[in-house]
Structures are given as C-alpha cells and as structure tokens.
Amino acid sequence: MRLTNSGPQGLTYEGAFDPRTATGYVRVAQDDSVMTELLINGTRYEGAERPQGKLPADKVGPGETYGRYGQYPGRYDRLSLYGDGNGVLSAAAPDPAALFTALKSANATISERPDGTLHFGYTTSDKAGSTTTSGDVTLDGDGRIATVALTGTWQSTAKGRLDTGTFSSTLELFDYGVTVTVKRPADVVKVKK
C-alpha cells in the first residue's frame, strides 16, 4: 500500500497489511527519522528508525531514540495510516463494504461513473470550521479497492482568524494475497492511555 499526501510536507507512507491476521506495517520517511507503525496480530507498536543518509544540521544531537517502540493497549484491526483520524481512508480495505460504510457514516453522496469509478463527496463541520471532501474509488479486476483519491478544502477559525487551505491524498492498494510478516521490535515500552 502507498498513501501520498499533498501539502508542504508532501509525505508518502508505504507499507503492507493483511486484514485476516491484523498484521502489517507502514513507514514514512522524514528528514530526521523514519516514523514506523507495526501491527502484529492486532497489537500496535509505533516508533522511529534512523533515516538513510546524514541528519540535517539542525537535527544533530540528543533527541530521538531510534528503534524504541511504544506498545499501545487494546486490539486493532487496521493500521492508523492517517494521523488526523480520517475515517474514509482508514476504512479502505480489500472489501469495499467497509469504505462504503465509512462514507455513509460521513453522509456522503455516492455515484457511479460510466467507467465504474465510484465518486463521493461529503462535508464535515464543527464549531471551529468545516471541511469539504470529494474523491474517487477505483476497483481492481477482482472488485477490490485499487485506489482512493481525495481532494478537499477546509476552513477554520480556531486561531481567532479565518484560515483556509486545500489538501489531496491518494491511497493505492496492491499486491493482494502476498504474505505479510512483521517482527516484534526488541526495544518496547508499554504506553498507558
């Protein structure tokens, strides 16, 4: 799987996931670390690994403990993938039914285009602002999700002024059926919630 986000950081998350065993991983390279999430039989670990190459001058010195992972309480059936809790992207799985359920819970309008692509749109709002999102879902030849492409606009008055912006994300799912093996990290600290 690959999740590519637009924006100033333009991060790309890459990994693999087996929904039958709730096992997988996702990594995103940043300038000072490779943030990593591991899921092993439903147990979530999050940590950071040393990036390839030399650290930027402003990141040298004490700081990140590479290779140390937090183990989170509870059981999880999917990777978090997305730090802002976007229910639509986190619901994307081989079975489109989970994605359809997430779209319905967001009160999305859903239509099918002549080429078989599903198009959706929804708006969320709270006291500080709103977000309008639209996207397209393509399926592979076996009826499984191949891509979910989102674009949207947001506005917020959380800082006492009107801020606005745009975003886009593309989630690609591929290599269905490939065995996913993840090794438990050696340096683990239990996280208390």
Secondary structure, DSSP 8 states (H G I E B T S, - for coil): -EEEE-SSS--EEEEEEETTTTEEEEEEE-SS-EEEEEEETTEEEEEEE--SS---GGG-SS---TTEEEEESS--SS----TT--HHHHH--SSHHHHHHHHHHTT-EEEE-TTS-EEEEEEEEETTEEEEEEEEEEE-TTS-EEEEEEEEEEEE-TTSS-EEEEEEEEEE---TT--------SEEEE---
